[in-house]
Amino acid sequence: MTSSPLALLFSAVLVAALAADSEAESCLKTKVWEAYSDGWSMRSLAPTDIAPGSMKVWKVTALASRQYKVLGCADARVKNLDLVVYNDKGVVVARDSTVDRQPAVELTPPKSGTYYVVAQARTVDGGDAPVDVAVAVIWK
């Protein structure tokens, strides 16, 4: 069975579209690349979608006395993306205080252990459809 040239072209366009980074992921990758020049290394990068007002939680193991930054980016519909880091007891250890779609928080854990990074699309324009969000943890 052979495919028509039009079907092959459509397949190539579809694959390229699916492979493209979201606005949030592209923004975050730029921030991570910029951080590399300052000696930071990437621990993780997670693109996802979040319903307006909802939260996404990531479990992260962090080592004592290392510096960490949690970076976030969201698509243009998001007016306020919040980042909060909790320790294993549920106590807030870091939070951003900005009202924007590109928050960042810094953390130097006093002890090694499990921490939870929470991203919330607090203020969103344009309805209830999910928004693109990406979160990265970098360290040095």
N, C-alpha and C positions, 0 to 999 in steps of 0.2 A: 504494500500500500504506500502510495506517495502522497506527500502533502503539497497543496498548492502554494505558490509564492506568497499569496495574500495571507494564508493561514500561518506560514512561517514568519512573516513580518509581524502579524498580530501577536504571535507568541513571543517574539523578541521584545516588542514594545511592552507587553504585559510583564515579562520577567524583569525588564529594566525598571519599570514603575514599582514593582514589588520590592526590588532590591534597594531602591533609593531610601536614604535616611529621612526620618521625619524632621520637621523644623526643630523640634526640641532636641532630638539626637544630634543633629548637625551643630546646633548651638553648643551643646555640651562637649562634643568632640573637639571643637575649637578651643574651649576653655581648658580641657585636659592637655591638648597639645601645647598651649601657652604655658601651662604649669610645668611641663617637662623641662623647659628651659630654666626654670627656677629650682630644679632638683627634686621635684615631686615625682612619685611613681603612682600608677593607677592600681588600685585594689579591686575595684569593680565598676561597671557601668551598666545601668539597667534602663532601657527604654520601655515605656509602658503607656497605657491609657488609663485615665481616672475620670469617673463621673464627677461633675461639678459638686463640690461640697464633700466628696468622699476622700478616703485616705488609702494609701498603699504603704505597706510596712515591709522592710527588709531587715533580716537578721545579719549582723556583721560581727566578726570576731576582731577585736582590736588589742594591740599589745601596749603594755604600760610604757609611758614616757615617750612614745612615738607621737609625732604630730600628724593629725588627720584633718582633712577638709572634706566636707560634704557639699557638693555642688549640685545645683538644680537648674533646669531649663524647662520652659513650657511653651506651647504654641501661643500665637498672638491673641487667642480668645481669653487666655488667662491673664487676669490683672493682678492677682496675688497668689503666688505659690508659697506655701509655708513648709519649712523643714524643721523638724525637731528630732533630737537624739535622746533616747532614754537608756538608762543602764538596766541591768538584769532585775533590779528591784522596782522598776517602773518610775524612777526618779528622773526628771529632766536634767540632762547634763550639758546640753547645748541647744540653742534655738536661734533662728534668724529673726531679726526685728524689722526687716524691710517690708515694704508693700510693693512688690514687683514680681516679675515672672522669672527672675534669675537669682534666686537666693543662694547664699553660701553660709556655712557655719564652720567654725574651727573647734577642734577638740584635742586635748592631750590627756588621755585616760590615766587616772591615778593607779589603776591596776588593770592587768590583762583580763579579758573576759568578753562576754556577749553583750552587745549593744543593739539597739533597735533604731533604725532610721525611718522616720515617718514623713511622708510627703502628702500634703493636702492642697487640693485645688480649691482654695477658700473663696475667691471671687472670680467668676467666669462670666463673660458676655456671650450672648447668642444661643440661649437654650440649654437643654439638658443633655445634649450629645456629649459623649466622652471627649476629653481633651488629651493631646499628646504631651507626655511628661518624660523627662529623662533625668536620672540621678546617678551621680558618680561619687565614689569614695576614693580619695587620693591620700598618699602618706609620704612622709620622709623622716 
